[in-house]
Amino acid sequence: MDGVKVILDGLKGGMDGPKEFGLKNVSSQCSISEMDDFDLSKLLDKPRLNIERQRSFDERSLSELSIGLARGLDNYESAYSPGRSALDTPASSTRNSFEPHPMVADAWEALRRSLVFFRGQPVGTIAAYDHASEEVLNYDQVFVRDFVPSALAFLMNGEPDIVKNFLLKTLQLQGWEKRIDRFKLGEGAMPASFKVLHDPVRKTDTIIADFGESAIGRVAPVDSGFWWIILLRAYTKSTGDLSLAETPECQKGMRLILALCLSEGFDTFPTLLCADGCSMIDRRMGIYGYPIEIQALFFMALRSALVLLKHDTEGKEFIERIVKRLHALSYHMRSYFWLDFQQLNDVYRYKTEEYSHTAVNKFNVIPDSIPEWVFDFMPTRGGYFIGNVSPARMDFRWFALGNCVAILSSLATPEQASAIMDLFEERWEELVGEMPLKICYPAIESHEWRIVTGCDPKNTRWSYHNGGSWPVLLWMLTAACIKTGRPQIARRAIDLAESRLLKDSWPEYYDGKLGRYIGKQARKYQTWSIAGYLVAKMMLEDPSHLGMISLEEDKQMKPVIKRSSSWTC
């Protein structure tokens, strides 16, 4: 706990002088007290491009990129979130005529308590600020995925510097040599988290990064690099400052991430093959293979990279590879991961052991493997992207993050996005209940729980990752609601959250079939629960904020799908 206190005291001592930018090969297991850091101010002080606030950030269609048209600013995505001021007052609330909810001020105060400083500059927020907990574990670290809602909250409130600092600091950590036992990780891998240590005697700050060697199951975070690219685009979109993304360091960082996931191998699918525990669900939960969360984030990161990469020699090569991958990935996901009433009926009637290219049941899924619950769960009106598709296997579970990101990235067609929102309305009790939002549905239990989770005591039925309710997902649901023209769904979910979150001290997650009980091991004052609420509120008050985290559909990427579409009124 002393480490947490030191961090949150602002690390006031010892500001080191600026040093030359350099990435030092060090073991990620080591503490480096005198790191060869590049000074954040070196890049922060670079001249900004003067961009008119009314103009949209560069969003290009794949067709333009594939035929080599010059880079430009299109006008089809006009949502823009100008920066604002007021350090201690939520600017989004002061602009509106109505009174903000009393929780908003408490949320901002709690969010600012979680700030982490490195050499006097804010570089992130810790995962949780829970004084009541006896074990800190790794909740006093800055997690890449956890910081995303915090970053969006600060961007929406006109405070972009902390986001810029975070992007630069994690970019530097990417350059560390990463080893687990005697195996070296790929050069482009981003850390899962990092921790700042302060020595009050020597007046020095030290960073320790975790690339998976300390995580549950020792799995590297596949999602960290994708979130980094998505956040870089959000920063650029929000501020209008292209200079950060165009630095050689950021361009190289993106190329390294892309090189990891665009490399050619034995894959016959455009989706990414992943291990269990490589994302927000960071424990064994049967998501190995091609999980929807990773595929949706992969798609969104690729589309974000298209508008961030420069058209130099190296950039053009990656742009061409991205365009080809996006066409294949969008077709694959929209064709084989999509499930609605008609498609479920088709799978139920599948023939098996089809050996030619004319096969309908291309993955040889055995109809008897369809779980009983999905027949009752699937409404006539509605649909969703299922959890996983691989040879002889379809994971029919519904996962919140993957489906919301599919809407925001336009991986889902407008018809599919509308069907996902229909599902929320038709199955509100199951997916939302008394606290938004179920991370997945349904829970696995009994013998299946023992086999899939390895008898994990934390992922018991309707708890934690196994059907638990996570308030952080509120911001993704709200963004998806706004994009699909269903703000009333978001308001209903936010009302539920406001009835409990502050009173319950901002828990990490809730347990139970309806999300009624505070999670049995949930931390209080969980930062992303706080930030997720703030982002949801600010987006609902000012929908133009959606532009920094949403991508419009590229019609050139829309395939001809000879499959059922969900019926809608």
C-alpha positions as CSV (number, residue, x, y, z in Angstrom):
1,M,0.0,0.0,0.0
2,D,3.0,2.3,0.6
3,G,3.6,2.2,-3.2
4,V,0.1,3.4,-3.9
5,K,0.4,6.2,-1.4
6,V,3.7,7.3,-2.9
7,I,2.3,7.3,-6.4
8,L,-0.9,9.2,-5.4
9,D,1.1,11.8,-3.5
10,G,2.0,13.1,-6.9
11,L,5.7,12.0,-6.8
12,K,6.7,15.6,-6.1
13,G,10.4,15.0,-5.8
14,G,13.2,14.9,-8.3
15,M,12.5,16.2,-11.8
16,D,15.2,14.8,-14.1
17,G,16.6,16.9,-16.9
18,P,15.7,16.1,-20.5
19,K,17.5,13.3,-22.2
20,E,17.8,12.2,-25.8
21,F,15.1,9.9,-27.1
22,G,16.3,6.3,-27.0
23,L,14.8,2.9,-26.4
24,K,17.0,0.8,-24.2
25,N,16.9,-3.0,-24.3
26,V,16.1,-4.0,-20.8
27,S,14.4,-7.0,-19.2
28,S,10.8,-6.2,-18.4
29,Q,11.4,-8.0,-15.1
30,C,13.9,-5.4,-14.0
31,S,13.5,-2.1,-12.1
32,I,15.3,0.7,-13.8
33,S,15.9,3.6,-11.5
34,E,18.0,5.6,-13.9
35,M,16.1,4.8,-17.2
36,D,17.3,6.2,-20.5
37,D,14.0,7.9,-20.9
38,F,13.1,10.3,-23.6
39,D,11.7,13.4,-22.0
40,L,7.9,13.6,-22.6
41,S,8.2,17.4,-23.1
42,K,10.5,16.8,-26.1
43,L,7.6,15.6,-28.1
44,L,5.0,17.7,-26.2
45,D,6.7,20.8,-27.3
46,K,6.7,20.0,-31.0
47,P,4.8,22.5,-33.1
48,R,1.1,21.8,-33.6
49,L,-0.6,21.9,-36.9
50,N,-3.2,24.6,-37.2
51,I,-6.4,22.7,-38.1
52,E,-9.8,24.3,-38.2
53,R,-12.1,23.0,-35.5
54,Q,-15.0,22.4,-37.8
55,R,-13.1,20.0,-40.1
56,S,-13.3,16.3,-39.5
57,F,-10.2,14.2,-38.9
58,D,-9.0,12.2,-41.9
59,E,-11.4,9.2,-42.6
60,R,-10.8,7.6,-45.9
61,S,-12.6,4.8,-47.7
62,L,-10.8,1.7,-48.5
63,S,-11.5,2.1,-52.2
64,E,-9.6,5.4,-52.3
65,L,-6.6,3.9,-50.5
66,S,-6.5,0.8,-52.7
67,I,-6.2,2.9,-55.9
68,G,-3.6,5.2,-54.3
69,L,-5.5,8.5,-54.2
70,A,-3.8,11.3,-52.3
71,R,-4.4,11.7,-48.6
72,G,-7.1,14.1,-47.7
73,L,-9.8,15.0,-45.3
74,D,-13.2,13.6,-46.1
75,N,-16.4,15.3,-44.9
76,Y,-18.6,12.3,-44.3
77,E,-17.8,12.1,-40.6
78,S,-18.4,15.5,-39.2
79,A,-18.6,14.8,-35.5
80,Y,-15.8,16.6,-33.7
81,S,-15.2,17.2,-30.1
82,P,-13.4,20.5,-29.4
83,G,-11.1,20.8,-26.4
84,R,-12.3,22.5,-23.3
85,S,-11.0,24.0,-20.2
86,A,-11.8,24.0,-16.5
87,L,-9.5,21.6,-14.6
88,D,-11.7,20.9,-11.6
89,T,-15.2,21.3,-13.1
90,P,-16.7,18.9,-15.6
91,A,-16.9,21.1,-18.6
92,S,-19.6,19.0,-20.3
93,S,-22.0,19.7,-17.5
94,T,-21.3,23.5,-17.2
95,R,-22.2,23.9,-20.8
96,N,-25.7,22.5,-20.4
97,S,-28.7,24.3,-19.0
98,F,-29.8,21.4,-16.8
99,E,-28.2,20.5,-13.5
100,P,-25.7,17.7,-13.6
101,H,-26.4,14.6,-11.5
102,P,-24.8,14.9,-8.1
103,M,-22.7,11.8,-8.8
104,V,-20.8,13.6,-11.6
105,A,-18.7,15.8,-9.2
106,D,-18.0,12.8,-6.9
107,A,-16.9,10.8,-10.0
108,W,-14.5,13.4,-11.1
109,E,-13.0,13.8,-7.7
110,A,-12.5,10.0,-7.5
111,L,-11.0,9.9,-11.0
112,R,-8.5,12.6,-10.1
113,R,-7.5,10.7,-7.0
114,S,-6.4,7.8,-9.2
115,L,-3.9,9.8,-11.2
116,V,-0.3,8.5,-11.5
117,F,2.6,10.8,-12.0
118,F,6.0,10.2,-13.5
119,R,8.7,12.9,-13.0
120,G,5.9,15.4,-12.3
121,Q,3.7,14.6,-15.3
122,P,0.5,12.6,-15.2
123,V,0.9,9.4,-17.2
124,G,-2.2,7.4,-16.4
125,T,-4.7,6.2,-13.7
126,I,-4.3,3.3,-11.3
127,A,-6.8,0.4,-11.7
128,A,-8.4,0.9,-8.3
129,Y,-8.0,3.2,-5.2
130,D,-9.4,0.8,-2.6
131,H,-8.1,1.6,0.9
132,A,-10.3,-1.1,2.5
133,S,-8.6,-3.9,0.5
134,E,-5.8,-5.7,2.4
135,E,-4.1,-6.9,-0.8
136,V,-3.1,-4.4,-3.4
137,L,-2.0,-7.1,-5.9
138,N,-1.7,-5.3,-9.3
139,Y,-4.6,-2.8,-8.8
140,D,-2.0,0.0,-8.1
141,Q,-0.8,-0.3,-11.7
142,V,-1.7,1.6,-14.9
143,F,-3.4,-0.9,-17.2
144,V,-3.6,0.0,-20.9
145,R,-7.1,-1.3,-21.4
146,D,-8.3,0.2,-18.1
147,F,-7.0,3.6,-18.9
148,V,-9.0,4.0,-22.1
149,P,-12.2,5.2,-20.5
150,S,-10.2,7.5,-18.3
151,A,-8.4,8.9,-21.4
152,L,-11.8,9.5,-23.1
153,A,-13.1,11.3,-20.0
154,F,-10.1,13.6,-20.0
155,L,-10.3,14.2,-23.7
156,M,-14.0,15.1,-23.5
157,N,-13.3,17.5,-20.6
158,G,-10.6,19.3,-22.6
159,E,-7.6,17.8,-20.8
160,P,-5.6,16.0,-23.5
161,D,-2.1,16.2,-22.0
162,I,-2.4,13.2,-19.7
163,V,-3.5,11.2,-22.7
164,K,-0.5,12.4,-24.8
165,N,1.8,11.5,-21.9
166,F,0.3,8.0,-21.6
167,L,0.6,7.3,-25.3
168,L,4.3,8.4,-25.3
169,K,5.2,6.5,-22.1
170,T,3.6,3.2,-23.3
171,L,5.2,3.7,-26.7
172,Q,8.6,3.9,-25.0
173,L,7.8,0.7,-23.0
174,Q,7.1,-1.1,-26.3
175,G,10.7,-0.7,-27.1
176,W,11.9,-2.7,-24.1
177,E,13.2,-6.2,-24.7
178,K,10.4,-8.5,-23.5
179,R,11.2,-11.9,-22.1
180,I,9.2,-14.6,-20.3
181,D,11.6,-17.2,-19.0
182,R,13.9,-17.8,-21.9
183,F,11.4,-16.8,-24.7
184,K,11.5,-13.3,-26.3
185,L,8.2,-11.7,-27.2
186,G,7.5,-9.9,-30.5
187,E,9.0,-6.4,-30.8
188,G,5.6,-4.7,-31.2
189,A,4.0,-6.1,-28.1
190,M,2.5,-3.5,-25.8
191,P,2.5,-3.9,-22.0
192,A,-0.5,-5.0,-20.1
193,S,0.3,-2.5,-17.4
194,F,3.1,-0.5,-15.8
195,K,3.8,0.7,-12.3
196,V,5.6,3.9,-11.1
197,L,7.8,3.7,-8.1
198,H,9.2,6.8,-6.4
199,D,12.3,6.9,-4.2
200,P,11.9,9.9,-1.9
201,V,15.5,9.7,-0.8
202,R,17.2,9.7,-4.2
203,K,14.2,11.7,-5.7
204,T,13.9,9.4,-8.7
205,D,11.0,7.8,-10.4
206,T,11.2,4.2,-11.8
207,I,8.8,2.3,-14.1
208,I,8.2,-1.4,-14.0
209,A,6.3,-2.9,-16.9
210,D,4.4,-6.1,-17.2
211,F,4.1,-7.7,-20.6
212,G,2.3,-10.8,-19.3
213,E,5.1,-12.4,-17.3
214,S,3.3,-11.5,-14.0
215,A,-0.3,-11.9,-15.3
216,I,-2.7,-14.8,-14.4
217,G,-1.7,-17.6,-16.7
218,R,1.3,-15.7,-18.1
219,V,-0.5,-14.5,-21.2
220,A,0.5,-11.5,-23.2
221,P,-2.2,-8.9,-23.8
222,V,-3.3,-9.0,-27.4
223,D,-5.7,-6.1,-26.9
224,S,-3.2,-3.6,-25.6
225,G,-1.7,-2.7,-29.0
226,F,-5.1,-2.3,-30.5
227,W,-6.4,0.0,-27.7
228,W,-3.2,2.1,-28.1
229,I,-3.9,2.7,-31.8
230,I,-7.6,3.4,-31.1
231,L,-6.7,5.8,-28.4
232,L,-4.1,7.6,-30.6
233,R,-6.9,8.2,-33.2
234,A,-9.3,9.4,-30.4
235,Y,-6.6,11.9,-29.2
236,T,-6.0,13.1,-32.8
237,K,-9.7,13.3,-33.5
238,S,-10.5,15.2,-30.3
239,T,-7.6,17.7,-30.4
240,G,-7.2,18.1,-34.1
241,D,-3.4,17.7,-33.5
242,L,-1.9,15.5,-36.1
243,S,1.7,16.2,-35.0
244,L,1.8,13.4,-32.4
245,A,0.6,10.6,-34.7
246,E,3.0,11.8,-37.4
247,T,6.1,11.6,-35.3
248,P,8.6,8.9,-36.4
249,E,8.2,7.2,-33.0
250,C,4.4,6.8,-33.3
251,Q,4.6,5.8,-36.9
252,K,7.1,3.1,-36.0
253,G,5.1,2.0,-33.0
254,M,2.0,1.5,-35.1
255,R,4.0,-0.4,-37.8
256,L,5.4,-2.8,-35.1
257,I,1.9,-3.5,-33.7
258,L,0.6,-4.1,-37.2
259,A,3.5,-6.3,-38.2
260,L,2.7,-8.7,-35.3
261,C,-0.9,-9.2,-36.4
262,L,-0.6,-9.0,-40.2
263,S,2.2,-11.5,-40.4
264,E,1.6,-14.5,-42.7
265,G,1.6,-18.0,-41.4
266,F,-0.6,-21.1,-41.5
267,D,-3.8,-19.3,-40.9
268,T,-6.7,-20.0,-43.3
269,F,-8.9,-17.3,-41.8
270,P,-8.4,-13.5,-41.6
271,T,-9.2,-13.6,-37.9
272,L,-6.5,-13.6,-35.2
273,L,-5.8,-16.8,-33.4
274,C,-5.4,-16.1,-29.6
275,A,-4.8,-17.8,-26.3
276,D,-7.3,-17.8,-23.4
277,G,-6.9,-14.8,-21.1
278,C,-5.4,-12.4,-23.7
279,S,-8.0,-9.5,-23.3
280,M,-10.4,-8.0,-20.7
281,I,-11.3,-11.6,-19.9
282,D,-7.8,-12.3,-18.6
283,R,-8.5,-15.7,-17.0
284,R,-9.3,-19.1,-18.4
285,M,-12.9,-18.8,-19.8
286,G,-12.9,-20.8,-23.0
287,I,-12.3,-17.8,-25.3
288,Y,-9.2,-19.3,-27.0
289,G,-9.3,-19.5,-30.7
290,Y,-10.9,-16.5,-32.5
291,P,-12.7,-14.5,-29.7
292,I,-15.1,-11.8,-30.9
293,E,-13.6,-9.1,-28.6
294,I,-10.1,-9.4,-30.2
295,Q,-11.5,-9.6,-33.7
296,A,-13.6,-6.5,-33.2
297,L,-10.7,-4.5,-31.7
298,F,-8.4,-5.8,-34.4
299,F,-10.9,-4.5,-37.0
300,M,-11.2,-1.1,-35.3
301,A,-7.4,-0.8,-34.9
302,L,-6.8,-1.5,-38.6
303,R,-9.3,1.1,-39.6
304,S,-7.8,3.6,-37.2
305,A,-4.3,2.9,-38.5
306,L,-5.4,3.6,-42.0
307,V,-6.1,7.3,-41.2
308,L,-3.0,7.6,-39.0
309,L,-0.2,6.0,-41.1
310,K,1.7,8.4,-43.3
311,H,2.0,7.7,-47.1
312,D,5.7,7.2,-47.1
313,T,7.4,4.1,-48.4
314,E,6.9,2.0,-45.2
315,G,3.5,3.4,-44.5
316,K,2.1,2.6,-48.0
317,E,3.2,-1.1,-47.7
318,F,1.2,-1.5,-44.5
319,I,-1.8,0.4,-45.9
320,E,-2.0,-2.0,-48.8
321,R,-1.9,-5.0,-46.4
322,I,-4.5,-3.4,-44.1
323,V,-6.9,-2.8,-47.0
324,K,-6.7,-6.4,-48.1
325,R,-7.1,-7.7,-44.6
326,L,-10.1,-5.5,-43.8
327,H,-12.0,-6.7,-46.9
328,A,-11.4,-10.3,-45.9
329,L,-12.0,-9.8,-42.2
330,S,-15.3,-7.9,-42.6
331,Y,-16.6,-10.6,-45.0
332,H,-15.6,-13.4,-42.6
333,M,-17.1,-11.8,-39.5
334,R,-20.3,-10.7,-41.1
335,S,-20.8,-14.0,-42.7
336,Y,-19.7,-16.6,-40.1
337,F,-19.9,-14.9,-36.7
338,W,-23.3,-13.4,-37.2
339,L,-26.3,-15.1,-35.6
340,D,-30.0,-14.3,-35.8
341,F,-33.2,-16.3,-35.7
342,Q,-33.0,-17.5,-39.4
343,Q,-29.3,-18.2,-39.2
344,L,-29.8,-20.2,-36.0
345,N,-32.4,-22.2,-37.8
346,D,-30.0,-22.8,-40.7
347,V,-27.2,-24.0,-38.4
348,Y,-29.8,-26.3,-36.6
349,R,-30.4,-27.9,-40.0
350,Y,-26.8,-28.2,-41.1
351,K,-25.5,-31.3,-42.8
352,T,-22.1,-32.5,-41.8
353,E,-19.0,-34.0,-43.4
354,E,-19.2,-31.8,-46.5
355,Y,-15.8,-32.0,-48.3
356,S,-16.0,-29.7,-51.3
357,H,-15.8,-25.9,-51.9
358,T,-19.6,-25.9,-52.2
359,A,-20.0,-26.9,-48.6
360,V,-22.6,-24.8,-46.6
361,N,-21.4,-26.0,-43.2
362,K,-17.8,-24.8,-43.9
363,F,-16.6,-25.4,-40.3
364,N,-18.3,-28.8,-39.9
365,V,-20.3,-27.7,-36.9
366,I,-22.3,-30.5,-35.5
367,P,-25.9,-29.3,-34.9
368,D,-26.2,-31.4,-31.7
369,S,-23.5,-29.1,-30.2
370,I,-25.9,-26.1,-30.2
371,P,-26.7,-25.4,-26.5
372,E,-30.3,-25.6,-25.4
373,W,-30.3,-22.1,-23.9
374,V,-29.7,-20.3,-27.3
375,F,-33.0,-21.5,-28.8
376,D,-35.0,-19.6,-26.0
377,F,-32.6,-16.7,-25.9
378,M,-32.8,-15.8,-29.6
379,P,-35.7,-13.6,-30.3
380,T,-37.5,-13.3,-33.6
381,R,-36.2,-9.7,-33.9
382,G,-32.6,-9.3,-33.1
383,G,-29.1,-10.8,-33.5
384,Y,-25.5,-10.7,-32.4
385,F,-21.9,-11.7,-33.2
386,I,-21.3,-15.0,-31.4
387,G,-18.2,-15.5,-29.2
388,N,-16.0,-17.7,-31.4
389,V,-16.0,-19.7,-34.6
390,S,-13.3,-22.3,-35.4
391,P,-13.3,-25.8,-36.9
392,A,-16.2,-27.8,-35.5
393,R,-16.8,-25.2,-32.9
394,M,-19.2,-22.3,-32.5
395,D,-19.3,-20.5,-29.1
396,F,-22.8,-19.2,-29.0
397,R,-22.3,-17.0,-25.9
398,W,-23.0,-13.3,-26.2
399,F,-20.1,-11.0,-25.3
400,A,-20.8,-7.3,-24.6
401,L,-17.5,-5.7,-25.5
402,G,-17.1,-7.4,-28.9
403,N,-20.6,-6.6,-30.0
404,C,-20.4,-2.9,-28.9
405,V,-17.0,-2.4,-30.6
406,A,-18.4,-4.1,-33.7
407,I,-21.0,-1.4,-33.8
408,L,-18.6,1.5,-33.1
409,S,-16.1,0.3,-35.7
410,S,-18.8,-0.5,-38.3
411,L,-17.7,-4.1,-38.4
412,A,-21.4,-4.6,-38.0
413,T,-23.5,-3.4,-41.0
414,P,-26.2,-0.9,-40.1
415,E,-28.8,-3.7,-40.3
416,Q,-26.7,-5.9,-37.9
417,A,-26.0,-2.9,-35.6
418,S,-29.8,-2.3,-35.4
419,A,-30.4,-6.0,-34.7
420,I,-27.9,-6.0,-31.8
421,M,-29.8,-3.1,-30.2
422,D,-33.0,-4.9,-30.8
423,L,-31.5,-7.8,-28.8
424,F,-30.8,-5.4,-25.9
425,E,-34.4,-4.4,-25.9
426,E,-35.8,-7.9,-26.2
427,R,-33.4,-9.4,-23.6
428,W,-33.0,-6.6,-21.2
429,E,-33.4,-8.7,-18.1
430,E,-30.7,-11.1,-19.2
431,L,-28.1,-8.6,-20.6
432,V,-28.7,-5.6,-18.3
433,G,-30.8,-6.7,-15.4
434,E,-30.3,-4.4,-12.4
435,M,-26.8,-3.2,-13.3
436,P,-25.3,-2.7,-16.7
437,L,-23.7,-4.6,-18.3
438,K,-23.3,-8.4,-18.5
439,I,-19.7,-9.1,-19.7
440,C,-21.0,-12.3,-21.3
441,Y,-24.2,-14.4,-21.3
442,P,-25.0,-16.9,-20.1
443,A,-22.8,-18.1,-17.3
444,I,-21.2,-21.5,-17.5
445,E,-21.7,-23.8,-14.5
446,S,-21.5,-27.3,-13.0
447,H,-19.4,-29.7,-15.1
448,E,-18.9,-27.3,-17.9
449,W,-17.5,-24.7,-15.5
450,R,-15.0,-27.3,-14.1
451,I,-13.8,-28.2,-17.6
452,V,-13.7,-24.7,-19.1
453,T,-12.3,-22.7,-16.2
454,G,-10.3,-25.3,-14.5
455,C,-12.5,-24.9,-11.4
456,D,-11.6,-21.2,-11.1
457,P,-13.0,-20.0,-7.8
458,K,-13.1,-16.4,-9.0
459,N,-15.1,-17.2,-12.2
460,T,-18.0,-19.1,-10.5
461,R,-21.4,-18.8,-12.2
462,W,-22.7,-15.2,-12.6
463,S,-19.6,-13.7,-11.1
464,Y,-16.6,-11.8,-12.5
465,H,-15.9,-12.8,-16.1
466,N,-18.4,-15.6,-16.0
467,G,-21.6,-13.7,-16.4
468,G,-20.8,-10.8,-14.0
469,S,-22.1,-7.3,-14.6
470,W,-19.4,-4.7,-15.3
471,P,-20.3,-0.9,-15.0
472,V,-17.3,0.0,-17.2
473,L,-19.2,-1.4,-20.2
474,L,-21.7,1.4,-19.7
475,W,-19.7,3.8,-21.9
476,M,-19.5,1.3,-24.8
477,L,-23.2,0.6,-24.6
478,T,-24.0,4.3,-24.6
479,A,-21.7,5.0,-27.6
480,A,-23.4,2.1,-29.5
481,C,-26.9,3.5,-28.5
482,I,-26.0,7.0,-29.8
483,K,-24.6,5.6,-33.0
484,T,-27.6,3.5,-33.8
485,G,-30.1,6.2,-32.8
486,R,-31.3,4.5,-29.6
487,P,-30.3,7.0,-26.9
488,Q,-33.3,6.0,-24.8
489,I,-31.6,2.6,-24.1
490,A,-28.5,4.4,-22.8
491,R,-30.6,6.6,-20.6
492,R,-32.3,3.6,-19.1
493,A,-29.0,1.9,-18.4
494,I,-27.4,5.1,-16.9
495,D,-30.4,5.5,-14.6
496,L,-29.8,2.0,-13.3
497,A,-26.1,2.7,-12.7
498,E,-26.9,6.0,-10.9
499,S,-29.1,4.2,-8.4
500,R,-26.3,2.1,-7.1
501,L,-22.7,3.0,-8.2
502,L,-21.9,5.9,-5.8
503,K,-23.8,4.3,-2.9
504,D,-21.8,1.1,-3.4
505,S,-18.5,3.0,-3.7
506,W,-17.9,2.3,-7.5
507,P,-17.4,-1.5,-7.5
508,E,-15.4,-3.3,-10.1
509,Y,-18.2,-5.7,-10.9
510,Y,-21.5,-7.1,-9.6
511,D,-22.6,-10.7,-9.2
512,G,-25.8,-12.6,-9.7
513,K,-28.1,-13.3,-12.6
514,L,-29.5,-9.8,-12.5
515,G,-26.3,-8.1,-11.3
516,R,-27.9,-7.3,-7.9
517,Y,-25.0,-8.0,-5.6
518,I,-21.6,-6.3,-5.3
519,G,-19.0,-8.8,-6.6
520,K,-17.6,-11.1,-4.0
521,Q,-14.0,-10.0,-4.8
522,A,-14.8,-6.7,-6.4
523,R,-12.5,-3.8,-5.6
524,K,-14.2,-0.5,-4.5
525,Y,-13.4,2.8,-6.3
526,Q,-12.5,0.9,-9.5
527,T,-11.2,3.6,-11.8
528,W,-12.7,2.4,-15.0
529,S,-16.1,2.0,-13.4
530,I,-15.9,5.7,-12.5
531,A,-14.5,6.8,-15.9
532,G,-17.0,4.6,-17.8
533,Y,-19.9,6.4,-16.1
534,L,-18.4,9.9,-16.8
535,V,-17.8,9.0,-20.5
536,A,-21.4,7.7,-20.8
537,K,-22.8,10.9,-19.3
538,M,-20.8,13.2,-21.4
539,M,-21.6,11.4,-24.6
540,L,-25.3,11.5,-23.9
541,E,-25.1,15.2,-23.1
542,D,-23.0,16.0,-26.1
543,P,-23.3,13.3,-28.8
544,S,-20.6,14.9,-30.9
545,H,-18.1,13.3,-28.5
546,L,-19.0,10.0,-30.3
547,G,-16.8,11.0,-33.2
548,M,-13.5,10.2,-31.4
549,I,-14.5,6.6,-30.7
550,S,-16.7,5.8,-33.7
551,L,-16.0,5.0,-37.4
552,E,-18.6,5.3,-40.1
553,E,-19.3,2.4,-42.4
554,D,-17.2,2.1,-45.5
555,K,-19.6,1.0,-48.2
556,Q,-16.8,-0.2,-50.4
557,M,-16.1,-2.9,-47.8
558,K,-19.7,-4.2,-47.6
559,P,-19.8,-7.7,-49.1
560,V,-22.7,-9.5,-50.8
561,I,-23.7,-11.8,-48.0
562,K,-26.0,-14.7,-49.0
563,R,-27.2,-15.1,-45.4
564,S,-30.2,-14.1,-43.4
565,S,-30.5,-10.6,-42.0
566,S,-32.4,-10.0,-38.8
567,W,-36.0,-8.9,-39.4
568,T,-36.7,-5.4,-38.1
569,C,-39.8,-3.3,-38.1
